[in-house]
Amino acid sequence: MKLKFLVLATLVPALAWAQSPNFTITGKIGNLNKPAKIYLDYNSEGKGASDSCELVNGRFKFTGNIAGYASGRMTLSREGIRDKEIYGTKGLGDVIYMSFGKENIQITSSDSLYNAQWKGSKVYEEMKAFDNEVGPTVMTVHHNANVAINRATPEQQADTLYFKALDKQVQAFRKSRGEKMLAFAKANPNSYFSLQALSELVGGYSTKPDVALPVFNKLNDKLRLSYGGQSLYKLLNAHAVTALGVSAPNFTQNDMNGKPVALSDFKGKYVLLEFWASWCAPCRAESPNLLKQYAKFKDKGFEILGVSVDSDKAKWIEAIKKDELTWPQISDLKGWDNEARKVYGITGVPANFLISPDGKIIGSHLMGEALNKKLGELLN
């Protein structure tokens, strides 16, 4: 049994927009050389970028342009393989998650990125102060739990009670952080990290809109009207937009060939609007059941419309082909910033909505046997 290492899903790789660089990140990690590489993924006001740099005697440098504060992930791979440090090292990858601004930043460490010291970033200092007040991030908690697992004796690693105790500790840290984040947001209406806290609570803790919305409404105008603020506002109001019995919001995104496809194109059929991603293991695990239901009911007025929250087109298409998904697939390739995801208030994948022939939402979050039973009632 292993605790999964959570990875932020909000990062949207894309080409950096063409403006003069307004931030610089330089660093030195020991004396590492090729093939070691540093990868940087970040998002600012809805625009994302990815970059990479080979280390030369431990040194690296990134420059770019951001609209405001940026949130991102930096990964060090000693083998020069993107994401292997995250997915292939039992949650012990050399990865950091950070916020930064239009600054000249220096990062130094004698051994690893995870232990690096930052200088020159007031935003990063604000982030650390925020984390010190509300508790360690989910990523830090899971990293530490995986460290404990790998240091455990063989007897402990074979003991389910050991893992239950460790999981209980992780959940206690998580609960404490959630409570403190809400308190922080209430007490600091002018802080960027209050908006971040509310976004984390809604997206990662499933905090109900009636709890988060009054706190959001007291944030200052700049925060509420920012891209992140408006994205959160959509999520907070999505419960009304996607309630059972209401008309499903229409939207259009491109299929694998770049052809626009609209949800309204399938009016007259029962449609399962399925949100998923190539990197989502539970999504992929649901695919065999969807294939069976599609084969069973597609000639009886049933359709599936897959909406991917991927950002990498190649990986998206590869997953479709590997899983042999034959129903329509669309995406705007904005990753977790997918516009349909925000409209429908999706805080995690897989997620779905069942839509009637007249365009009304008649079911949501139907998986496995629950979906099979509902389709059987409607279409048999």
C-alpha positions as CSV (number, residue, x, y, z in Angstrom):
1,M,0.0,0.0,0.0
2,K,1.3,3.4,-1.0
3,L,0.0,6.9,-0.4
4,K,-0.5,8.7,-3.6
5,F,1.6,11.8,-4.2
6,L,-0.8,14.5,-5.2
7,V,0.1,16.7,-8.1
8,L,-1.4,20.0,-8.7
9,A,-3.8,19.9,-11.6
10,T,-3.9,23.5,-12.3
11,L,-0.8,23.8,-14.4
12,V,-1.4,24.5,-18.1
13,P,1.7,24.0,-20.4
14,A,1.7,26.3,-23.4
15,L,4.0,28.6,-25.3
16,A,5.0,31.7,-23.4
17,W,3.3,34.8,-24.8
18,A,5.6,37.2,-26.7
19,Q,6.4,40.1,-24.4
20,S,9.6,41.3,-22.8
21,P,10.6,39.1,-19.9
22,N,9.6,40.5,-16.5
23,F,10.9,37.7,-14.2
24,T,14.2,35.9,-14.0
25,I,14.9,32.7,-11.9
26,T,18.6,31.7,-11.7
27,G,19.8,28.9,-9.6
28,K,22.6,26.5,-8.6
29,I,22.0,23.0,-7.4
30,G,25.3,21.3,-6.5
31,N,27.5,20.6,-9.4
32,L,25.1,18.7,-11.6
33,N,25.6,18.5,-15.4
34,K,24.0,16.9,-18.4
35,P,21.7,15.0,-18.6
36,A,20.3,16.7,-15.5
37,K,17.5,19.2,-16.3
38,I,15.2,21.6,-14.5
39,Y,11.6,21.9,-15.7
40,L,9.4,24.9,-14.9
41,D,5.6,25.0,-15.4
42,Y,3.6,28.0,-14.4
43,N,0.4,29.8,-14.8
44,S,-0.5,33.5,-14.5
45,E,-3.9,35.0,-15.0
46,G,-5.0,32.0,-17.1
47,K,-1.9,31.9,-19.3
48,G,0.4,29.0,-18.8
49,A,4.0,28.2,-20.0
50,S,6.5,25.4,-19.8
51,D,10.2,25.7,-20.0
52,S,13.3,23.5,-19.4
53,C,17.0,24.0,-18.9
54,E,20.0,21.8,-18.8
55,L,22.2,22.2,-15.7
56,V,25.8,23.2,-16.3
57,N,27.9,22.8,-13.2
58,G,24.6,23.0,-11.3
59,R,23.6,26.3,-12.8
60,F,20.3,27.1,-14.6
61,K,18.3,30.2,-15.7
62,F,14.7,30.9,-16.6
63,T,13.2,34.1,-17.9
64,G,9.6,34.9,-18.9
65,N,6.6,37.2,-18.8
66,I,3.7,37.0,-16.3
67,A,0.6,39.2,-15.9
68,G,0.7,39.2,-12.1
69,Y,1.4,36.6,-9.5
70,A,2.3,33.2,-10.9
71,S,1.8,29.7,-9.5
72,G,3.9,26.9,-10.7
73,R,5.9,23.8,-10.3
74,M,9.6,23.3,-10.7
75,T,11.1,19.8,-11.1
76,L,14.7,18.6,-11.1
77,S,15.3,15.4,-13.0
78,R,18.8,14.0,-12.8
79,E,18.1,11.8,-15.8
80,G,16.6,14.6,-17.9
81,I,13.2,13.0,-18.1
82,R,10.2,15.2,-17.6
83,D,7.9,14.1,-14.7
84,K,9.8,11.0,-13.9
85,E,10.8,12.6,-10.6
86,I,7.1,13.0,-9.8
87,Y,5.5,9.8,-11.1
88,G,8.4,7.3,-11.0
89,T,9.9,7.8,-7.5
90,K,7.2,6.7,-5.1
91,G,6.2,10.3,-4.3
92,L,9.8,11.3,-3.5
93,G,10.5,13.3,-6.6
94,D,12.7,16.5,-6.4
95,V,9.7,18.8,-7.0
96,I,8.7,22.1,-5.5
97,Y,5.4,24.1,-5.9
98,M,5.7,27.8,-5.6
99,S,4.3,31.3,-6.2
100,F,6.4,34.1,-7.6
101,G,6.0,37.6,-9.1
102,K,7.8,40.0,-11.5
103,E,11.1,39.5,-9.7
104,N,14.7,38.5,-10.0
105,I,15.0,35.3,-8.0
106,Q,18.0,33.2,-6.9
107,I,17.7,29.6,-5.9
108,T,20.6,27.7,-4.3
109,S,21.1,24.3,-2.8
110,S,24.0,21.9,-2.3
111,D,22.0,18.8,-3.0
112,S,18.4,19.1,-4.2
113,L,15.7,21.4,-5.5
114,Y,13.4,20.4,-2.6
115,N,15.8,21.9,-0.1
116,A,16.7,25.0,-2.0
117,Q,16.8,28.5,-0.5
118,W,15.1,31.3,-2.3
119,K,16.2,34.9,-2.4
120,G,14.8,38.0,-4.1
121,S,11.1,37.0,-4.1
122,K,8.7,38.8,-1.8
123,V,5.9,36.7,-3.3
124,Y,7.6,33.5,-2.4
125,E,8.2,34.8,1.1
126,E,4.5,35.7,1.4
127,M,3.7,32.1,0.3
128,K,6.0,30.6,2.9
129,A,4.5,32.9,5.6
130,F,1.0,31.8,4.5
131,D,2.0,28.1,4.7
132,N,3.6,28.7,8.1
133,E,0.3,30.1,9.3
134,V,-2.1,27.5,7.9
135,G,0.1,24.5,7.9
136,P,2.1,22.4,5.3
137,T,0.7,22.0,1.8
138,V,-1.0,18.8,0.7
139,M,2.1,18.1,-1.4
140,T,4.4,18.5,1.6
141,V,2.3,16.3,3.8
142,H,2.2,13.5,1.2
143,H,5.9,13.9,0.5
144,N,6.7,13.5,4.2
145,A,4.3,10.5,4.5
146,N,6.1,8.8,1.6
147,V,9.5,9.5,3.3
148,A,8.1,7.8,6.4
149,I,6.9,4.8,4.3
150,N,10.3,4.4,2.6
151,R,12.1,4.6,5.9
152,A,9.7,2.1,7.6
153,T,10.9,-1.4,8.6
154,P,9.7,-4.4,6.5
155,E,7.4,-5.3,9.4
156,Q,5.8,-1.8,9.3
157,Q,5.4,-1.8,5.5
158,A,3.5,-5.1,5.8
159,D,1.3,-3.8,8.7
160,T,-2.1,-2.3,7.6
161,L,-2.4,-0.7,11.0
162,Y,0.8,1.3,10.3
163,F,-0.7,2.7,7.1
164,K,-4.0,3.4,8.8
165,A,-2.2,5.4,11.5
166,L,-0.1,7.3,8.9
167,D,-3.2,8.0,6.8
168,K,-5.0,9.3,9.9
169,Q,-2.1,11.7,10.6
170,V,-2.2,12.9,7.0
171,Q,-6.0,13.5,7.2
172,A,-5.6,15.4,10.5
173,F,-3.0,17.7,8.8
174,R,-5.3,18.2,5.9
175,K,-8.3,19.0,8.1
176,S,-6.3,21.5,10.1
177,R,-5.0,23.3,7.0
178,G,-8.5,23.6,5.6
179,E,-9.9,25.2,8.8
180,K,-6.9,27.6,9.0
181,M,-7.2,28.5,5.4
182,L,-10.8,29.6,5.8
183,A,-9.9,31.6,8.9
184,F,-7.0,33.2,7.0
185,A,-9.2,34.2,4.1
186,K,-11.7,35.8,6.4
187,A,-9.0,37.7,8.3
188,N,-7.0,38.9,5.2
189,P,-9.4,40.2,2.5
190,N,-6.5,42.0,0.7
191,S,-4.1,39.0,0.4
192,Y,-3.6,37.2,-2.8
193,F,-3.2,34.0,-0.7
194,S,-6.7,34.4,0.6
195,L,-7.9,33.9,-3.0
196,Q,-5.5,31.0,-3.3
197,A,-6.9,29.6,0.0
198,L,-10.5,29.8,-1.2
199,S,-9.6,28.2,-4.5
200,E,-7.8,25.3,-2.7
201,L,-10.8,24.9,-0.4
202,V,-13.3,24.7,-3.2
203,G,-11.2,22.7,-5.6
204,G,-9.4,20.3,-3.2
205,Y,-11.6,20.2,-0.1
206,S,-15.0,20.4,-1.7
207,T,-16.0,23.3,0.5
208,K,-19.6,24.2,-0.2
209,P,-20.5,27.5,-1.9
210,D,-22.6,28.7,1.0
211,V,-19.4,28.6,3.1
212,A,-16.9,30.1,0.6
213,L,-19.0,32.6,-1.2
214,P,-19.6,35.1,1.7
215,V,-15.8,35.1,2.3
216,F,-15.1,35.5,-1.4
217,N,-17.5,38.5,-1.6
218,K,-15.5,40.3,1.1
219,L,-12.2,40.1,-0.8
220,N,-11.0,43.3,-2.4
221,D,-12.2,44.3,-5.9
222,K,-8.8,43.6,-7.5
223,L,-8.8,40.0,-6.2
224,R,-12.4,39.3,-7.0
225,L,-12.1,40.7,-10.6
226,S,-8.8,39.0,-11.4
227,Y,-8.8,36.0,-13.7
228,G,-8.4,33.7,-10.7
229,G,-11.2,35.5,-8.8
230,Q,-13.6,35.2,-11.8
231,S,-12.7,31.5,-12.3
232,L,-13.4,30.8,-8.6
233,Y,-16.7,32.8,-8.9
234,K,-17.8,30.5,-11.7
235,L,-17.1,27.4,-9.6
236,L,-18.9,28.9,-6.6
237,N,-22.0,29.5,-8.7
238,A,-21.9,26.3,-10.8
239,H,-24.1,24.4,-8.4
240,A,-27.1,26.5,-9.6
241,V,-26.0,26.2,-13.3
242,T,-25.8,22.4,-13.1
243,A,-28.6,21.5,-10.8
244,L,-30.9,18.6,-11.8
245,G,-33.6,19.8,-14.1
246,V,-31.9,22.9,-15.5
247,S,-30.7,23.2,-19.1
248,A,-27.2,22.0,-19.6
249,P,-24.9,25.0,-20.5
250,N,-23.9,24.8,-24.1
251,F,-20.3,25.1,-25.2
252,T,-18.0,24.4,-28.2
253,Q,-14.5,22.9,-28.3
254,N,-12.4,21.3,-30.9
255,D,-12.1,17.6,-31.6
256,M,-8.8,15.8,-32.3
257,N,-8.8,17.1,-35.9
258,G,-9.5,20.7,-34.9
259,K,-13.2,20.6,-35.9
260,P,-15.5,22.5,-33.6
261,V,-18.1,20.4,-31.8
262,A,-20.9,21.8,-29.6
263,L,-22.8,20.0,-26.9
264,S,-26.0,21.2,-28.6
265,D,-25.0,19.1,-31.7
266,F,-26.3,16.0,-29.8
267,K,-29.7,17.4,-28.9
268,G,-32.3,14.7,-29.3
269,K,-30.1,12.0,-27.6
270,Y,-29.3,11.1,-24.1
271,V,-25.7,12.4,-23.6
272,L,-23.2,11.5,-21.0
273,L,-20.9,14.6,-20.7
274,E,-17.7,12.9,-19.4
275,F,-14.9,15.0,-18.0
276,W,-11.6,13.2,-17.9
277,A,-7.8,13.4,-18.7
278,S,-5.1,11.2,-20.0
279,W,-3.1,11.5,-16.8
280,C,-6.1,10.5,-14.6
281,A,-5.9,6.9,-13.5
282,P,-9.5,6.6,-12.2
283,C,-10.8,8.1,-15.5
284,R,-8.9,5.5,-17.5
285,A,-10.1,2.8,-15.1
286,E,-13.7,3.8,-15.9
287,S,-13.2,3.5,-19.7
288,P,-13.9,-0.3,-20.0
289,N,-17.3,0.2,-18.4
290,L,-18.1,3.2,-20.7
291,L,-17.1,1.1,-23.7
292,K,-19.6,-1.6,-22.7
293,Q,-22.4,0.9,-22.1
294,Y,-21.7,2.7,-25.3
295,A,-21.8,-0.5,-27.3
296,K,-25.0,-1.5,-25.6
297,F,-27.0,1.8,-26.0
298,K,-25.5,3.8,-28.8
299,D,-28.1,2.6,-31.2
300,K,-30.9,3.4,-28.8
301,G,-30.3,7.2,-28.7
302,F,-27.3,7.3,-26.3
303,E,-24.1,9.3,-26.9
304,I,-21.0,10.1,-24.9
305,L,-19.1,13.4,-25.3
306,G,-15.7,13.2,-23.8
307,V,-14.2,16.5,-22.5
308,S,-10.5,16.3,-21.7
309,V,-8.8,18.6,-19.3
310,D,-5.4,17.8,-20.9
311,S,-3.0,20.4,-22.2
312,D,-0.8,18.0,-24.2
313,K,-2.5,17.1,-27.4
314,A,-0.2,14.1,-28.2
315,K,-0.9,12.5,-24.8
316,W,-4.6,13.2,-25.1
317,I,-4.8,11.4,-28.5
318,E,-2.5,8.6,-27.4
319,A,-4.9,7.9,-24.5
320,I,-7.9,7.9,-26.7
321,K,-6.3,5.4,-29.1
322,K,-4.8,3.2,-26.4
323,D,-8.2,2.9,-24.5
324,E,-10.0,2.5,-27.9
325,L,-12.5,5.3,-27.1
326,T,-14.9,5.6,-30.1
327,W,-17.2,8.3,-29.0
328,P,-16.7,12.1,-29.8
329,Q,-13.8,13.7,-27.9
330,I,-13.2,17.4,-27.5
331,S,-10.8,19.7,-25.6
332,D,-9.6,23.3,-25.6
333,L,-6.2,22.0,-24.5
334,K,-6.0,24.5,-21.6
335,G,-5.5,21.8,-19.0
336,W,-7.2,22.4,-15.7
337,D,-8.1,25.9,-17.1
338,N,-10.6,24.2,-19.4
339,E,-13.5,26.6,-19.9
340,A,-16.2,23.9,-19.8
341,R,-14.7,22.6,-16.5
342,K,-15.2,25.9,-14.9
343,V,-18.7,26.4,-16.2
344,Y,-19.7,23.0,-14.9
345,G,-18.0,23.5,-11.6
346,I,-15.8,20.4,-11.9
347,T,-13.3,20.1,-9.0
348,G,-11.9,16.8,-9.9
349,V,-11.9,14.1,-12.6
350,P,-13.5,11.8,-13.5
351,A,-16.9,13.6,-13.4
352,N,-19.9,13.6,-15.6
353,F,-23.4,14.8,-16.3
354,L,-26.2,12.9,-17.9
355,I,-28.3,15.1,-20.2
356,S,-31.8,14.3,-21.6
357,P,-32.8,14.6,-25.3
358,D,-34.3,18.0,-24.6
359,G,-31.0,19.3,-23.1
360,K,-31.9,19.0,-19.3
361,I,-29.5,17.7,-16.7
362,I,-31.0,14.5,-15.3
363,G,-28.0,13.0,-13.5
364,S,-24.5,13.8,-12.3
365,H,-21.3,12.0,-11.2
366,L,-22.6,8.6,-12.2
367,M,-19.9,5.9,-12.2
368,G,-19.9,2.2,-12.6
369,E,-23.1,0.4,-11.6
370,A,-24.8,3.6,-10.8
371,L,-24.4,4.8,-14.4
372,N,-25.3,1.3,-15.8
373,K,-28.5,1.2,-13.7
374,K,-29.6,4.7,-14.8
375,L,-29.0,4.0,-18.5
376,G,-30.9,0.7,-18.2
377,E,-33.9,2.5,-16.7
378,L,-33.9,5.1,-19.5
379,L,-33.0,3.1,-22.5
380,N,-34.0,-0.6,-22.1
